[in-house]
């Protein structure tokens, strides 16, 4: 199964100047719980933006067009077909796409499931956006809403979608 996991604002923003929109500890905890023990694929810039690399307890795969890119504990692929080949090697595994924006766009139509953290705020200055999730293509399977608190500055909702057949 190919899944995408991402935090998205109300205006579909996912990033700004190469970083996340905000610090939302509940989302980071959710991300770790969902992806731990699974293979994860991300672009080179997303990998380099991680505070701890490679992500522990996950098979880290980096998609890059940079032929010189190498990192300890990471598998490197240079094309979508090469990435798909790795995904297909273990069809029973849930395989996660972690971004960034270009990687999300390239895998969006191939995904079976979406794990979305909807942050109930809009960032006008954002420069990276997620594709539109259309009700005609995706069905909500589960959602849990939370209000902001002293650690999480915005209201947010965890939503799981599956692709409609």
Secondary structure, DSSP 8 states (H G I E B T S, - for coil): -EEEEEEEETTSEEEBTTB-SS-BHHHHHHHHHHHTTSEEEEEHHHHHH-SSSS-TTSEEEEE-S-TT---TTEEEE-SHHHHHHHHHHTTTS-EEE---HHHHHHHGGG-SEEEEEEES---TT--EE-----TTTEEEEEEEEE---SSB-S-EEEEEEEE--
